[in-house]
């Protein structure tokens, strides 16, 4: 195949390396000839580095470089060009102008693809005489390493083009997902669940950015916490994407932005690229503050409350542990776990909460407010537990409860224990509920298939498991219980359960099941 890539910046050169390495002839061009020269030099250096590291043979490197054809004129006639991939700046008028000139220079058989990450593919195509020839082909940076590509048909795209682009992408070693032409496409849309909920937790002073990140890494198993991720991406970029997707989906509550971001963006607190974001960076930056040591009395008696939300789910591999499991774990660790119908006068009281606040348990069960604390029953990926404290908590009792939770059985590493403000569902539950909820809303709208949603999120965002499969690990019924409790406790429509989740919980179907469509029943 002969592919013309217009735009020799970071994305264009990465796409050129990817396509040439797969054996395709690549015409690389830009309105700035020096950019083309720099891009070819960059691709050569990347391929030679791959040879040095043993990831590519010298022969394959030479063959790939021979496939690169620098062009001085992006608008040169190209009767043999099969596909154009545009990778110029994110501006609708600029992209429309590029494709308008290409339409005059290239045969009608050439397929046009835009690498836009945020603009409407349909609006770009509308500027063409033949809008049916254009689709979105959205790569991620760095292209050779990020092995996922979004195929985005516009409203007028010919039906044979998306499958052809999928075949091309997968023949070159990447995975392709097809997604509707909607704001954020798939990866950026699905990624809003984590960061918007993290910002909401910060708004409510549930924990600071470092504390939320620790829980996201150690409980949920994410490689980076949401605030680390925002600093890496750049808060200016993240905030713009959040606002754009929220507005594009007509102010959907599930995607609601935070009031915290505009002033931080205006102040230049963008993250790593400016040296200061949610955290400080650079050689002069202070070292991150260490987590506070455990100082309480680990031998203080403890009482674990049985509640309706503290049962154990029998669905999936990530079953939610309740009061019984916590009681057994603390007993095995040598804690003085009380028995009987009520706590002793000196015991700290632990309440496993699922979508609710511990303050509600204190009120409904008549528990002592000064020494009653919430515990998140969500199974942790690492050795971390989360203790929730109410405004009525006695600080000494809280320190003792933390020490008790840090205990581990002989030969095991002690647990790290995060202390957070009491909130419905605690930190990890709310982050997970939001991630699953946004993914379920994408599936519900038929913007992408369940399989493509999970593939795109694991490959594009690096989550340990796809969001729908993650929900299945907990169990659809248990996730529905969580989201209903969050919605009822907070009254915030961002937590309302999706129809996708509700129906599957009621019917005993997994969240990853696409279900039976009406069209399948009429053939």
Protein Blocks (a to p, Z undefined) as FASTA:
>chain_A
ZZddehjbfklmmmmmmmmmnopacddddfblklmmmmmmmmmmmmmmmmmnopacfklm
mmmmmmpccdfblkbccfkbmbdcddbdcdfklmmmmmmmmmmmpcfklccddfbfkbcf
klmmmmpmblmlpccddddddfklmgcdcddddfklcfklmmmmmmmmmmnopacddddd
dehilmmmmmmmmmmmmmmmmmnomacfklmmmmmmmmnopabdfklmmmmnopklmmmm
mmmmmmmnoopakloccfklmmmmmnopnbjmnopafbcedjklccdddddddfbdfkbc
cdddddfklcccfedjkbccdfklmmmmmmmnopacdedjbdcfkbccddddehiafklm
mmmnopafklgccddfbdcfblcddddddfkbcfklmmmmmmmmmpccehiacddddddd
ddehijmlmmmmmmmmmmmmmmmnopacfklmmmmmmmmnopabdfklmmmmnopklmmm
mmmmmmmmnopaklpccfklmmmmmnopafklgbjafklmmZZ
